[in-house]
Amino acid sequence: MPLVKLFGSILIIISTSLIGFYYGDKYSDRLSNLIYLEQCFKILETEIVYGANPLPEALTNVYKKGNKKVSFVFKEISDHLKANKNGDLFQSFHSVVGILRNSLNLKDEDIELFLSLGRVLGSSDRKDQEKNFNFVFKQISVLQREAKIEKDKNEKLYKNLGILSGITILIILL
Amino acid sequence: MDEKEIGIYENVLEFISLGLSHILKRIPDTSKSKVEEIRLRYGAPLNIYISNSDYFVTEEGRLTTEASQGRIVGKKDIMETFQLISNYSVYAFEEEMKNGFITLKGGHRVGLGGKVLYGVNGIETIKDISSLNIRIAREKRGVSEKLIKFITDGPNKVYNTLIVSPPQCGKTTMLRDLIRILSNGDRLFSLRGMKVGVIDERFELAGVYNGMPQFDIGMRTDVLAGCNKRDGTIMLIRAMSPDVIAMDEIGSIHDVEAIHEAIKAGIRILATIHGDDLDDLISKRSLKILLEEKVFKRYIFLDNSKGVGTVKDIIDGNTFKSIYK
């Protein structure tokens, strides 16, 4: 009997900890994805401002050169752009919103920044594109700082909460 | 042959917004192979030029001369088409847009109308695009064969030649084909292949897209695309040692300087110019110099009296007498 109890207790602690880690990880995930996203934007800027490569090609190059954890999004956009002749670039950017929110744990304000790039990309000359990129870089560093603060505050909190709530349940049950 | 021409037309439709390309796909096949221009103007009916006469296209894809039945082109059509033409990347065509056009894959040229913005260094860009003129480039291999015997003298000697014609009479096509024949050489005319340098200021001759000429311009041909004729001539003389330099649409005093430079270096010139006849050329100040110096040994006059690219006359540059029968 005590063996079963021990086994049950361990199971409870593991599961609540996992839930805690899951929620905690969302915060660190957002931060690291924002950093990867910035890298991808930097590659895209180089492709456009220095390489003057047309967008479908530039986006594919970002996919190849960037960190695949995030850069696959740019491949999706490029494919959408090539397939959907009737729409504009913004629609293609909009098509990946679900991925950004669910797989990359980005928040609404991050997604809004991402979309704002989709509104201006390719629509003007290189000088103007560079200005737009600089604006996006400023914004994204603000978001990264914010994500860092949230991560520091919440990541540990959720992880501890997970373990502690497991222990609490155990105390009540036993 | 016709099928290839229809194919060219349908390739061009890839660059037109779905709303309009559906309509344009429905026009009769016999017309498809002859379309020269597709014109999109904001708020005006869809307009195409076939064998030098213009038609409007109805919603059902019928050709008509009644403007009121034509499908009206909206802002959305223009914007979508422009995005497809520029491949969603205005910045990639910055330099070309300053000249007022974009070259498509296949060497077709799209002229742009809209609001022109000036910057410190002249025209900066065009925005609020209001009209698009899609000129379908058709390569006509062999059209210049009949001219070869008039402009060559021996297996590797070609006369300085000027092709004169009004717009839309095939002078660029003719020049391109001459370049191909001179560059490849031709057993039939016992021509040895010559090194040809092409200065393709407006991207029309070679139709360079992504660095690759879209037309067959021969295997001994070097292209300087987007380069002005004066700089281009000097660059070619220094670096490429051409036997012949070909250039499209000369006219300015700088072009005349370029031609002088080339002739000093013993290089032969093939060029084209807008004009109707010899008197027309004399009335152009810069050209008058070249005429008086008898730089060009052959003048070829084209018109479209028997279809595009009809040779009207060939005149000897020394005697100014016709040698074409």
Interface residues (C-beta under 8 A of the other chain):
Chain A: I48 V49 A52 N53 P54 L55 P56 A58 L81 K85 N86 D88 L89 L121 G122 S123 S124 D125 R126 Q129
Chain B: S17 L18 G19 M79 E80 Q83 L84 S86 N87 Y88 S89 V90 Y91 A92 E94 E124 T125
